[in-house]
Amino acid sequence: MSVLVIGATGALGRLLLPELRKRGQAADDVTAAGRNPQVLDALAADGYRTVRVDLDDADQTRAAVAGHDQVVLISGKDPHRLQQHRAVVDAAKAAAVRHFYYTSGVRADDASFALGADHKATEDAIKQSGLRYTILRNGWYIENYIQAMQGAAQTGVFTAAVGDGRVAPAGRRDFAEALAAAVTTDGHDNTTYSLTGDTDYTYANLADAMAKVLGKPVQYQPVSAEQYQAILTDAGLDAGTAGFLAALDANMGAGIMAYAGDDLNRLIGHPTMSLVEGLSQ
């Protein structure tokens, strides 16, 4: 069956495509859709069909979706992504797509989680459309800590406002494998999966993993949300962004990205990536 991957030029999408091929999906039955022309050219050279699509253009979106049996929507990052997601859902419904897959966020239905609102609204739009769906609520990526580790390489300190909160991150490749498994196997109709790593870690554990990768000591330094916001603004971030990141740390401290079950492990058929492996990438 033909598969359209919207978001194929992003980090998760670029990992998904080879995972689909490993599971028997022919490259010429996969259409990679995205906005990065250089990545699309490289994917075309690898045998994938490609289409450059701007999700703000409804006609272009409908044309990209038409003719595909399955549509994978990797959630976007634009501030107005909900509008874009709804346009894809509408196009899939109009094209009578057989199965719709969406990468949501873990605990998207928690009203206290700022990042979850767009995900929850997209999930609702998918369910209301009548499409057969699979929703994969992705947890936190280990790779999200690589930039912080690079800072810790200079200072020896990993600063965050999560207190003793726990997170259960997994490698981006784990999430790509899970998505590929859902697309290429049966038994996922109208199902929502909560995907997190196998183990809860404190930020002190994260600092220890950074130290192993760097080969030098790293200490976790917990600060308050107000202190963290001041640190970020002093580093040059605008007040809005600094406030958002401080609020995100508060969510992390409350356990929004903590262990949510073994769905990820079961889908990929092996343990999730370790902190050291993920940070070493």
WORAVEN-V509094 format. One record per helix or strand of 2 or more residues. SS is the DSSP state (helix for helix, strand for strand). FROM is the first residue (numbers start at 1). TO is the last residue. Records with the same first field share a line. If there is no record, write none. Layout:
BEGIN
SS: FROM-TO  FROM-TO
END
This chain:
BEGIN
strand: 3-6  30-34  49-52  70-74  99-105  133-138  157-160  191-195  219-222
helix: 11-22  27-29  37-45  58-65  81-94  116-129  142-155  172-184  203-214  225-234  239-253  263-268  275-279
END
